Amino acid sequence: MQLLLRNTLHGLFCASAVLCAVDARAQADMQTSSQRWLEAAVVQAPPVQGQGLRMEVSVGALDPRLQLAPCSKVEPYMPTGTRLWGKSRLGLRCLAGATRWNVFMPVTVKAMGRAWVAKTNVMAGTVLTANDAMEAEVDWAEDASPVVANAEQWIGQVAARSWVAGQTVRQAMVKPAQVFQAGTQIRVLAQGVGFQVLSDGQAITSGVVGQPAKVRLDSGRVMSGVVQDARTIVVEM
């Protein structure tokens, strides 16, 4: 696909054998061609979290101070370590000219889709309820932290930092809720192939569902396991 897009862009850029300095006309031609290349590329993007997003591409301008030598073959490429998501850049390099050059054009790729946004301001540490956010169309690519797309990913969780009304709910904004503190009496379910043993103990560390915690059994033995719920740690033997 990349080769096909590249050849298409070559044709768009190189209908003339001469590509001059970055004057207004050359700038407009390069922006138009880059826009088409990017639009073709993002159409091929796979679904994100199982959702097909509506991609919107906008192309910036090259530095007007650049003076580019004539080139009959310009190749577009994505620089190493970049992706077509949010604010990015598209590389353009001359492959057939008296002077080889390589420049970067700023681009922005929005990924529009349904997600959750804060209804009101929420303080850090708040246990979140269904009233704290509502569904809306947002730009998934606006921030590096992934969007929280499903309600079960945030309802019952804790706000990891303060929220502002209208802010898109992202994974960095929530964390699992603590279900017990150190010193709490809990159950320890020790299990292995073909057996389960249930005993009592005292939590040495606080407990967060799905996270590791330590417990001291009545015998004095210390064990590590995974918090199952507000009363139980599971220890795999």
C-alpha positions in Angstrom: 0.0 0.0 0.0 2.8 2.4 0.9 4.4 1.9 -2.5 1.1 2.6 -4.3 0.6 5.7 -2.2 4.2 6.8 -2.9 3.8 6.3 -6.6 0.5 8.2 -6.6 2.2 11.1 -4.7 5.1 11.1 -7.2 2.7 11.6 -10.0 0.9 14.4 -8.1 4.1 16.2 -7.2 6.0 15.6 -10.4 3.5 16.3 -13.2 6.1 19.0 -14.0 9.8 18.2 -14.2 10.6 21.3 -12.2 9.8 21.9 -8.6 11.0 25.4 -7.7 11.6 27.3 -4.5 8.8 27.4 -2.0 6.8 30.2 -3.6 3.1 30.5 -3.0 2.2 28.2 -5.9 4.7 25.5 -5.0 3.5 25.7 -1.4 -0.1 25.2 -2.4 0.7 22.3 -4.7 2.7 20.5 -2.0 0.0 21.1 0.6 -2.7 19.7 -1.7 -0.7 16.7 -2.7 0.3 16.0 1.0 -3.4 16.3 2.0 -4.4 13.6 -0.6 -1.6 11.3 0.4 -2.5 11.5 4.1 -6.2 11.1 3.5 -5.5 7.9 1.5 -3.2 6.7 4.3 -5.6 7.2 7.2 -8.4 5.4 5.4 -6.3 2.2 5.8 -5.9 2.7 9.6 -7.3 -0.2 11.6 -10.1 0.3 14.2 -9.0 1.7 17.6 -10.4 -0.2 20.6 -12.8 -1.9 18.1 -14.2 1.4 16.9 -14.0 2.9 13.4 -13.1 6.6 13.8 -13.7 9.4 11.4 -10.3 10.7 10.4 -9.8 14.4 9.6 -6.5 15.6 8.1 -5.2 19.1 7.9 -1.8 20.1 6.4 0.3 23.0 7.6 2.9 25.0 5.7 6.6 24.7 5.0 8.9 27.4 6.4 8.6 30.1 3.8 12.3 30.8 4.1 13.2 27.4 2.5 14.7 27.6 -1.0 14.3 24.1 -2.6 16.2 23.2 -5.7 14.2 21.9 -8.7 13.3 18.2 -8.3 11.7 15.8 -10.7 11.0 13.1 -8.1 9.8 13.9 -4.6 9.1 11.0 -2.1 6.8 11.4 0.9 7.5 9.3 4.0 6.6 9.1 7.6 9.7 9.9 9.7 10.9 7.1 12.1 9.1 7.1 15.4 6.1 9.2 14.2 2.5 8.1 13.5 -0.5 9.5 11.7 -2.2 10.6 14.9 -2.6 14.0 16.5 0.1 16.6 15.7 2.7 15.0 13.5 4.8 15.7 10.4 5.2 14.3 6.9 8.7 14.0 5.4 9.3 15.1 1.8 12.6 14.3 0.2 14.0 15.0 -3.3 15.3 11.8 -5.0 16.0 13.2 -8.5 17.5 16.7 -8.6 20.7 18.6 -8.8 20.5 19.1 -5.1 19.0 16.5 -2.8 16.8 18.0 -0.1 14.7 16.7 2.8 12.0 18.8 4.5 9.2 18.3 6.9 5.6 19.5 6.6 3.5 19.8 9.8 0.2 17.9 9.8 -2.6 17.3 12.2 -4.7 14.1 12.1 -7.9 14.1 14.2 -9.7 10.8 15.0 -13.3 11.7 15.8 -15.5 9.2 17.6 -17.8 8.6 20.6 -16.3 8.6 24.1 -16.9 10.0 27.6 -16.5 13.6 28.7 -16.7 15.1 32.2 -20.1 16.6 33.0 -18.7 18.8 35.8 -15.5 19.4 37.6 -14.4 16.4 39.6 -11.8 16.4 42.5 -8.9 14.0 42.5 -9.6 11.0 44.6 -13.4 11.0 44.0 -15.0 7.6 43.5 -16.7 8.0 40.1 -20.4 7.4 39.4 -22.4 7.3 36.2 -23.4 11.0 36.8 -19.8 12.2 36.4 -19.5 11.8 32.6 -21.6 11.7 29.5 -21.1 10.4 25.9 -20.0 12.9 23.2 -18.0 13.0 20.0 -14.4 13.8 20.7 -11.0 13.8 19.1 -9.3 10.6 20.3 -5.9 11.9 19.0 -5.9 15.1 20.9 -3.9 13.7 23.8 -1.3 10.9 24.1 -3.3 9.1 26.8 -5.8 6.6 25.3 -9.5 7.4 25.5 -11.7 5.5 27.9 -14.4 4.3 25.5 -16.5 2.0 27.8 -18.4 3.0 30.9 -17.1 0.0 32.9 -13.6 1.3 32.5 -14.3 4.3 34.7 -17.5 3.9 36.7 -16.5 2.8 40.2 -12.9 3.8 39.6 -11.2 6.8 41.3 -10.2 10.1 39.7 -6.4 10.0 39.5 -6.4 13.8 39.1 -8.9 16.6 39.0 -11.3 16.7 36.0 -12.5 19.8 34.2 -16.1 19.9 32.8 -16.0 19.0 29.1 -12.7 17.2 29.4 -12.4 13.8 27.5 -12.0 11.0 30.0 -8.7 9.2 29.3 -6.9 6.3 31.0 -4.4 8.5 32.8 -7.3 10.2 34.5 -8.7 7.1 36.4 -7.2 4.5 38.6 -8.7 1.5 40.5 -10.4 2.1 43.8 -8.8 0.9 47.0 -11.1 -1.7 48.6 -9.3 -2.3 51.9 -6.5 -0.8 54.0 -3.5 -2.4 55.7 -4.6 -4.1 58.9 -7.9 -5.2 57.6 -9.0 -8.8 58.3 -9.5 -10.6 55.0 -9.9 -14.1 53.5 -7.0 -15.8 51.7 -8.0 -18.2 48.9 -5.0 -20.4 48.2 -5.5 -22.5 45.0 -3.7 -24.8 42.7 -4.3 -27.7 40.4 -7.2 -29.6 41.9 -7.4 -27.8 45.3 -8.6 -24.7 47.0 -8.0 -23.7 50.7 -9.7 -20.8 52.4 -8.1 -19.2 55.5 -8.1 -15.9 57.4 -5.4 -13.3 57.6 -4.5 -9.7 58.1 -3.6 -7.4 55.1 -0.1 -6.0 55.4 -0.7 -3.7 52.4 -3.7 -1.8 51.1 -5.8 -3.6 48.5 -6.8 -2.6 45.0 -8.9 -5.0 42.9 -6.7 -6.8 40.4 -3.5 -5.6 42.0 -1.0 -7.6 44.2 -1.2 -7.3 47.9 0.5 -9.0 50.9 -1.3 -10.8 53.8 -0.2 -12.3 57.1 -1.9 -15.6 57.9 -3.0 -16.5 61.5 0.0 -18.8 61.5 2.3 -15.8 61.0 3.3 -16.8 57.4 3.3 -13.9 54.9 2.0 -14.5 51.4 1.4 -12.4 48.3 -1.6 -12.7 46.1 -4.0 -10.7 43.9 -6.9 -8.8 45.3 -10.2 -10.4 44.1 -12.7 -8.2 46.0 -13.1 -6.1 49.2 -12.6 -9.2 51.4 -10.5 -11.7 49.4 -6.9 -12.2 48.2 -6.2 -15.1 45.8 -2.9 -16.8 46.1 -1.8 -19.1 43.3 0.2 -22.2 44.6 
